[in-house]
Amino acid sequence: MRTPQGLHHVEINVHDLARTKSFYSWLMAELGYKPFQEWDKGISYKNGSTYLVFTQTEAKYKEYSFHRKHTGLNHLAFWAKSRAHVDYLRVQLKENKVSFLYDTNYPFAGGDGHYALFFEDPDRIKIEIVAPR
C-alpha cells in the first residue's frame, strides 16, 4: 500500500468558533473543500487527503490574540480555479464587508504574474487566494 505524501492537516485555534464557521463555510466550498468533521468545539474541511481544522480556543488562553507578525503562522494560501475565480471571490468577500490587504496593488500584490487576493479572517489570519498561471 502506498503511503500518502504531503500535508495531512493544519489545526487552528480560533477565538469564536461560530464566527469562524460562518466566515469559512462558503469560502471552503468555493475552494473545493467539503465539511469533514464537526463537534461542539471544532469543525474541519477536507480537500483530497488534506484537511483544515478550526477549534475553539479554551477560555484560559483567550487573553492573547493572534498576530501574523509574531513567531508562528503568517498566512494560509489556497489555489483558486482561475483568475476569474479570484475576481469572483473578491466580489463575494467585498459584499460581506471583508477588508482586503494590499488592495491598491490587486491583483499583483504578490509580484508580476502572481494573480492573488489577500485578506484576513475574523481572527486576523491572513488568507491568500492564488490563481494558477
PyMOL commands that place a pseudoatom at each C-alpha (Angstrom):
pseudoatom trace, name=CA, resn=MET, resi=1, chain=A, elem=C, hetatm=0, pos=[0.000, 0.000, 0.000]
pseudoatom trace, name=CA, resn=ARG, resi=2, chain=A, elem=C, hetatm=0, pos=[1.296, 3.432, -0.946]
pseudoatom trace, name=CA, resn=THR, resi=3, chain=A, elem=C, hetatm=0, pos=[1.716, 5.949, 1.880]
pseudoatom trace, name=CA, resn=PRO, resi=4, chain=A, elem=C, hetatm=0, pos=[0.129, 9.364, 1.179]
pseudoatom trace, name=CA, resn=GLN, resi=5, chain=A, elem=C, hetatm=0, pos=[2.572, 12.248, 0.944]
pseudoatom trace, name=CA, resn=GLY, resi=6, chain=A, elem=C, hetatm=0, pos=[2.272, 15.960, 1.516]
pseudoatom trace, name=CA, resn=LEU, resi=7, chain=A, elem=C, hetatm=0, pos=[0.438, 17.922, 4.156]
pseudoatom trace, name=CA, resn=HIS, resi=8, chain=A, elem=C, hetatm=0, pos=[-2.006, 15.858, 6.239]
pseudoatom trace, name=CA, resn=HIS, resi=9, chain=A, elem=C, hetatm=0, pos=[-3.804, 18.651, 8.146]
pseudoatom trace, name=CA, resn=VAL, resi=10, chain=A, elem=C, hetatm=0, pos=[-3.479, 22.029, 9.809]
pseudoatom trace, name=CA, resn=GLU, resi=11, chain=A, elem=C, hetatm=0, pos=[-5.291, 22.857, 13.050]
pseudoatom trace, name=CA, resn=ILE, resi=12, chain=A, elem=C, hetatm=0, pos=[-6.001, 26.452, 14.034]
pseudoatom trace, name=CA, resn=ASN, resi=13, chain=A, elem=C, hetatm=0, pos=[-7.350, 27.633, 17.381]
pseudoatom trace, name=CA, resn=VAL, resi=14, chain=A, elem=C, hetatm=0, pos=[-9.944, 30.379, 16.934]
pseudoatom trace, name=CA, resn=HIS, resi=15, chain=A, elem=C, hetatm=0, pos=[-11.382, 32.996, 19.264]
pseudoatom trace, name=CA, resn=ASP, resi=16, chain=A, elem=C, hetatm=0, pos=[-15.039, 32.478, 18.275]
pseudoatom trace, name=CA, resn=LEU, resi=17, chain=A, elem=C, hetatm=0, pos=[-15.871, 29.178, 16.580]
pseudoatom trace, name=CA, resn=ALA, resi=18, chain=A, elem=C, hetatm=0, pos=[-19.370, 30.259, 15.465]
pseudoatom trace, name=CA, resn=ARG, resi=19, chain=A, elem=C, hetatm=0, pos=[-17.960, 33.360, 13.747]
pseudoatom trace, name=CA, resn=THR, resi=20, chain=A, elem=C, hetatm=0, pos=[-15.212, 31.283, 12.126]
pseudoatom trace, name=CA, resn=LYS, resi=21, chain=A, elem=C, hetatm=0, pos=[-17.713, 28.700, 10.849]
pseudoatom trace, name=CA, resn=SER, resi=22, chain=A, elem=C, hetatm=0, pos=[-19.832, 31.455, 9.350]
pseudoatom trace, name=CA, resn=PHE, resi=23, chain=A, elem=C, hetatm=0, pos=[-16.808, 33.002, 7.642]
pseudoatom trace, name=CA, resn=TYR, resi=24, chain=A, elem=C, hetatm=0, pos=[-15.233, 29.811, 6.290]
pseudoatom trace, name=CA, resn=SER, resi=25, chain=A, elem=C, hetatm=0, pos=[-18.231, 27.632, 5.381]
pseudoatom trace, name=CA, resn=TRP, resi=26, chain=A, elem=C, hetatm=0, pos=[-18.903, 29.227, 1.986]
pseudoatom trace, name=CA, resn=LEU, resi=27, chain=A, elem=C, hetatm=0, pos=[-15.220, 30.009, 1.303]
pseudoatom trace, name=CA, resn=MET, resi=28, chain=A, elem=C, hetatm=0, pos=[-14.113, 26.418, 1.826]
pseudoatom trace, name=CA, resn=ALA, resi=29, chain=A, elem=C, hetatm=0, pos=[-16.883, 25.204, -0.508]
pseudoatom trace, name=CA, resn=GLU, resi=30, chain=A, elem=C, hetatm=0, pos=[-15.736, 27.696, -3.156]
pseudoatom trace, name=CA, resn=LEU, resi=31, chain=A, elem=C, hetatm=0, pos=[-12.167, 26.383, -2.847]
pseudoatom trace, name=CA, resn=GLY, resi=32, chain=A, elem=C, hetatm=0, pos=[-13.162, 22.733, -3.218]
pseudoatom trace, name=CA, resn=TYR, resi=33, chain=A, elem=C, hetatm=0, pos=[-13.155, 21.773, 0.467]
pseudoatom trace, name=CA, resn=LYS, resi=34, chain=A, elem=C, hetatm=0, pos=[-16.035, 19.758, 1.884]
pseudoatom trace, name=CA, resn=PRO, resi=35, chain=A, elem=C, hetatm=0, pos=[-17.185, 19.593, 5.511]
pseudoatom trace, name=CA, resn=PHE, resi=36, chain=A, elem=C, hetatm=0, pos=[-15.304, 16.684, 7.093]
pseudoatom trace, name=CA, resn=GLN, resi=37, chain=A, elem=C, hetatm=0, pos=[-15.853, 16.610, 10.859]
pseudoatom trace, name=CA, resn=GLU, resi=38, chain=A, elem=C, hetatm=0, pos=[-17.870, 18.715, 13.279]
pseudoatom trace, name=CA, resn=TRP, resi=39, chain=A, elem=C, hetatm=0, pos=[-18.134, 18.592, 17.054]
pseudoatom trace, name=CA, resn=ASP, resi=40, chain=A, elem=C, hetatm=0, pos=[-19.055, 21.079, 19.783]
pseudoatom trace, name=CA, resn=LYS, resi=41, chain=A, elem=C, hetatm=0, pos=[-15.531, 22.589, 19.895]
pseudoatom trace, name=CA, resn=GLY, resi=42, chain=A, elem=C, hetatm=0, pos=[-14.484, 22.344, 16.262]
pseudoatom trace, name=CA, resn=ILE, resi=43, chain=A, elem=C, hetatm=0, pos=[-15.056, 21.847, 12.572]
pseudoatom trace, name=CA, resn=SER, resi=44, chain=A, elem=C, hetatm=0, pos=[-12.893, 20.617, 9.716]
pseudoatom trace, name=CA, resn=TYR, resi=45, chain=A, elem=C, hetatm=0, pos=[-12.926, 20.859, 5.931]
pseudoatom trace, name=CA, resn=LYS, resi=46, chain=A, elem=C, hetatm=0, pos=[-11.265, 18.351, 3.616]
pseudoatom trace, name=CA, resn=ASN, resi=47, chain=A, elem=C, hetatm=0, pos=[-9.880, 18.544, 0.092]
pseudoatom trace, name=CA, resn=GLY, resi=48, chain=A, elem=C, hetatm=0, pos=[-8.371, 15.295, -1.142]
pseudoatom trace, name=CA, resn=SER, resi=49, chain=A, elem=C, hetatm=0, pos=[-6.311, 13.824, 1.679]
pseudoatom trace, name=CA, resn=THR, resi=50, chain=A, elem=C, hetatm=0, pos=[-5.606, 17.197, 3.342]
pseudoatom trace, name=CA, resn=TYR, resi=51, chain=A, elem=C, hetatm=0, pos=[-7.867, 18.863, 5.847]
pseudoatom trace, name=CA, resn=LEU, resi=52, chain=A, elem=C, hetatm=0, pos=[-8.096, 22.122, 7.745]
pseudoatom trace, name=CA, resn=VAL, resi=53, chain=A, elem=C, hetatm=0, pos=[-9.353, 22.122, 11.347]
pseudoatom trace, name=CA, resn=PHE, resi=54, chain=A, elem=C, hetatm=0, pos=[-10.698, 25.052, 13.362]
pseudoatom trace, name=CA, resn=THR, resi=55, chain=A, elem=C, hetatm=0, pos=[-11.048, 24.544, 17.118]
pseudoatom trace, name=CA, resn=GLN, resi=56, chain=A, elem=C, hetatm=0, pos=[-12.418, 26.818, 19.818]
pseudoatom trace, name=CA, resn=THR, resi=57, chain=A, elem=C, hetatm=0, pos=[-9.660, 28.352, 21.941]
pseudoatom trace, name=CA, resn=GLU, resi=58, chain=A, elem=C, hetatm=0, pos=[-10.109, 27.488, 25.601]
pseudoatom trace, name=CA, resn=ALA, resi=59, chain=A, elem=C, hetatm=0, pos=[-11.193, 30.454, 27.749]
pseudoatom trace, name=CA, resn=LYS, resi=60, chain=A, elem=C, hetatm=0, pos=[-7.982, 30.419, 29.786]
pseudoatom trace, name=CA, resn=TYR, resi=61, chain=A, elem=C, hetatm=0, pos=[-5.941, 31.015, 26.583]
pseudoatom trace, name=CA, resn=LYS, resi=62, chain=A, elem=C, hetatm=0, pos=[-8.101, 33.747, 25.021]
pseudoatom trace, name=CA, resn=GLU, resi=63, chain=A, elem=C, hetatm=0, pos=[-6.287, 36.664, 26.691]
pseudoatom trace, name=CA, resn=TYR, resi=64, chain=A, elem=C, hetatm=0, pos=[-3.729, 36.898, 23.883]
pseudoatom trace, name=CA, resn=SER, resi=65, chain=A, elem=C, hetatm=0, pos=[-4.944, 37.161, 20.321]
pseudoatom trace, name=CA, resn=PHE, resi=66, chain=A, elem=C, hetatm=0, pos=[-3.249, 36.039, 17.140]
pseudoatom trace, name=CA, resn=HIS, resi=67, chain=A, elem=C, hetatm=0, pos=[-0.976, 38.301, 15.119]
pseudoatom trace, name=CA, resn=ARG, resi=68, chain=A, elem=C, hetatm=0, pos=[0.687, 37.049, 11.947]
pseudoatom trace, name=CA, resn=LYS, resi=69, chain=A, elem=C, hetatm=0, pos=[3.804, 39.145, 12.582]
pseudoatom trace, name=CA, resn=HIS, resi=70, chain=A, elem=C, hetatm=0, pos=[4.646, 37.151, 15.740]
pseudoatom trace, name=CA, resn=THR, resi=71, chain=A, elem=C, hetatm=0, pos=[6.555, 33.894, 15.572]
pseudoatom trace, name=CA, resn=GLY, resi=72, chain=A, elem=C, hetatm=0, pos=[4.340, 31.204, 14.086]
pseudoatom trace, name=CA, resn=LEU, resi=73, chain=A, elem=C, hetatm=0, pos=[1.828, 31.106, 11.267]
pseudoatom trace, name=CA, resn=ASN, resi=74, chain=A, elem=C, hetatm=0, pos=[1.979, 34.021, 8.825]
pseudoatom trace, name=CA, resn=HIS, resi=75, chain=A, elem=C, hetatm=0, pos=[-0.762, 33.085, 6.374]
pseudoatom trace, name=CA, resn=LEU, resi=76, chain=A, elem=C, hetatm=0, pos=[-2.651, 30.355, 4.551]
pseudoatom trace, name=CA, resn=ALA, resi=77, chain=A, elem=C, hetatm=0, pos=[-2.617, 30.300, 0.748]
pseudoatom trace, name=CA, resn=PHE, resi=78, chain=A, elem=C, hetatm=0, pos=[-5.212, 28.442, -1.308]
pseudoatom trace, name=CA, resn=TRP, resi=79, chain=A, elem=C, hetatm=0, pos=[-5.450, 27.710, -5.022]
pseudoatom trace, name=CA, resn=ALA, resi=80, chain=A, elem=C, hetatm=0, pos=[-8.326, 29.257, -6.937]
pseudoatom trace, name=CA, resn=LYS, resi=81, chain=A, elem=C, hetatm=0, pos=[-9.606, 27.628, -10.130]
pseudoatom trace, name=CA, resn=SER, resi=82, chain=A, elem=C, hetatm=0, pos=[-8.685, 30.604, -12.319]
pseudoatom trace, name=CA, resn=ARG, resi=83, chain=A, elem=C, hetatm=0, pos=[-8.157, 34.347, -12.381]
pseudoatom trace, name=CA, resn=ALA, resi=84, chain=A, elem=C, hetatm=0, pos=[-11.898, 34.750, -12.898]
pseudoatom trace, name=CA, resn=HIS, resi=85, chain=A, elem=C, hetatm=0, pos=[-12.461, 32.690, -9.744]
pseudoatom trace, name=CA, resn=VAL, resi=86, chain=A, elem=C, hetatm=0, pos=[-10.164, 35.013, -7.762]
pseudoatom trace, name=CA, resn=ASP, resi=87, chain=A, elem=C, hetatm=0, pos=[-12.114, 38.009, -9.077]
pseudoatom trace, name=CA, resn=TYR, resi=88, chain=A, elem=C, hetatm=0, pos=[-15.431, 36.328, -8.197]
pseudoatom trace, name=CA, resn=LEU, resi=89, chain=A, elem=C, hetatm=0, pos=[-14.249, 35.605, -4.631]
pseudoatom trace, name=CA, resn=ARG, resi=90, chain=A, elem=C, hetatm=0, pos=[-13.139, 39.217, -4.282]
pseudoatom trace, name=CA, resn=VAL, resi=91, chain=A, elem=C, hetatm=0, pos=[-16.641, 40.420, -5.167]
pseudoatom trace, name=CA, resn=GLN, resi=92, chain=A, elem=C, hetatm=0, pos=[-18.226, 37.964, -2.717]
pseudoatom trace, name=CA, resn=LEU, resi=93, chain=A, elem=C, hetatm=0, pos=[-15.858, 38.973, 0.073]
pseudoatom trace, name=CA, resn=LYS, resi=94, chain=A, elem=C, hetatm=0, pos=[-16.428, 42.667, -0.593]
pseudoatom trace, name=CA, resn=GLU, resi=95, chain=A, elem=C, hetatm=0, pos=[-20.215, 42.117, -0.357]
pseudoatom trace, name=CA, resn=ASN, resi=96, chain=A, elem=C, hetatm=0, pos=[-19.587, 40.513, 3.047]
pseudoatom trace, name=CA, resn=LYS, resi=97, chain=A, elem=C, hetatm=0, pos=[-17.587, 43.561, 4.204]
pseudoatom trace, name=CA, resn=VAL, resi=98, chain=A, elem=C, hetatm=0, pos=[-14.238, 41.747, 4.314]
pseudoatom trace, name=CA, resn=SER, resi=99, chain=A, elem=C, hetatm=0, pos=[-11.258, 44.108, 4.263]
pseudoatom trace, name=CA, resn=PHE, resi=100, chain=A, elem=C, hetatm=0, pos=[-8.524, 43.391, 1.761]
pseudoatom trace, name=CA, resn=LEU, resi=101, chain=A, elem=C, hetatm=0, pos=[-4.786, 43.598, 2.258]
pseudoatom trace, name=CA, resn=TYR, resi=102, chain=A, elem=C, hetatm=0, pos=[-2.585, 45.270, -0.378]
pseudoatom trace, name=CA, resn=ASP, resi=103, chain=A, elem=C, hetatm=0, pos=[-5.750, 46.223, -2.282]
pseudoatom trace, name=CA, resn=THR, resi=104, chain=A, elem=C, hetatm=0, pos=[-4.128, 49.097, -4.171]
pseudoatom trace, name=CA, resn=ASN, resi=105, chain=A, elem=C, hetatm=0, pos=[-1.870, 46.523, -5.879]
pseudoatom trace, name=CA, resn=TYR, resi=106, chain=A, elem=C, hetatm=0, pos=[-4.621, 43.975, -6.626]
pseudoatom trace, name=CA, resn=PRO, resi=107, chain=A, elem=C, hetatm=0, pos=[-4.259, 41.510, -8.290]
pseudoatom trace, name=CA, resn=PHE, resi=108, chain=A, elem=C, hetatm=0, pos=[-0.464, 41.580, -8.480]
pseudoatom trace, name=CA, resn=ALA, resi=109, chain=A, elem=C, hetatm=0, pos=[0.444, 42.445, -4.862]
pseudoatom trace, name=CA, resn=GLY, resi=110, chain=A, elem=C, hetatm=0, pos=[2.451, 39.211, -4.730]
pseudoatom trace, name=CA, resn=GLY, resi=111, chain=A, elem=C, hetatm=0, pos=[4.546, 40.238, -7.730]
pseudoatom trace, name=CA, resn=ASP, resi=112, chain=A, elem=C, hetatm=0, pos=[4.333, 40.259, -11.516]
pseudoatom trace, name=CA, resn=GLY, resi=113, chain=A, elem=C, hetatm=0, pos=[2.432, 37.252, -12.800]
pseudoatom trace, name=CA, resn=HIS, resi=114, chain=A, elem=C, hetatm=0, pos=[1.246, 36.248, -9.297]
pseudoatom trace, name=CA, resn=TYR, resi=115, chain=A, elem=C, hetatm=0, pos=[-2.507, 36.827, -9.556]
pseudoatom trace, name=CA, resn=ALA, resi=116, chain=A, elem=C, hetatm=0, pos=[-3.781, 36.742, -5.989]
pseudoatom trace, name=CA, resn=LEU, resi=117, chain=A, elem=C, hetatm=0, pos=[-6.166, 38.168, -3.438]
pseudoatom trace, name=CA, resn=PHE, resi=118, chain=A, elem=C, hetatm=0, pos=[-5.168, 38.867, 0.175]
pseudoatom trace, name=CA, resn=PHE, resi=119, chain=A, elem=C, hetatm=0, pos=[-7.474, 39.403, 3.161]
pseudoatom trace, name=CA, resn=GLU, resi=120, chain=A, elem=C, hetatm=0, pos=[-7.855, 38.495, 6.833]
pseudoatom trace, name=CA, resn=ASP, resi=121, chain=A, elem=C, hetatm=0, pos=[-10.220, 36.084, 8.535]
pseudoatom trace, name=CA, resn=PRO, resi=122, chain=A, elem=C, hetatm=0, pos=[-12.107, 37.010, 11.745]
pseudoatom trace, name=CA, resn=ASP, resi=123, chain=A, elem=C, hetatm=0, pos=[-9.010, 36.221, 13.862]
pseudoatom trace, name=CA, resn=ARG, resi=124, chain=A, elem=C, hetatm=0, pos=[-6.804, 38.303, 11.544]
pseudoatom trace, name=CA, resn=ILE, resi=125, chain=A, elem=C, hetatm=0, pos=[-5.128, 35.289, 9.947]
pseudoatom trace, name=CA, resn=LYS, resi=126, chain=A, elem=C, hetatm=0, pos=[-4.000, 36.392, 6.501]
pseudoatom trace, name=CA, resn=ILE, resi=127, chain=A, elem=C, hetatm=0, pos=[-5.567, 34.405, 3.666]
pseudoatom trace, name=CA, resn=GLU, resi=128, chain=A, elem=C, hetatm=0, pos=[-4.204, 34.383, 0.132]
pseudoatom trace, name=CA, resn=ILE, resi=129, chain=A, elem=C, hetatm=0, pos=[-6.170, 33.060, -2.831]
pseudoatom trace, name=CA, resn=VAL, resi=130, chain=A, elem=C, hetatm=0, pos=[-3.893, 32.357, -5.809]
pseudoatom trace, name=CA, resn=ALA, resi=131, chain=A, elem=C, hetatm=0, pos=[-4.830, 31.799, -9.448]
pseudoatom trace, name=CA, resn=PRO, resi=132, chain=A, elem=C, hetatm=0, pos=[-2.937, 29.145, -11.386]
pseudoatom trace, name=CA, resn=ARG, resi=133, chain=A, elem=C, hetatm=0, pos=[-0.568, 30.532, -14.020]
for i in range(1, 133): cmd.bond("trace and resi %d" % i, "trace and resi %d" % (i + 1))
show_as sticks, trace
zoom trace
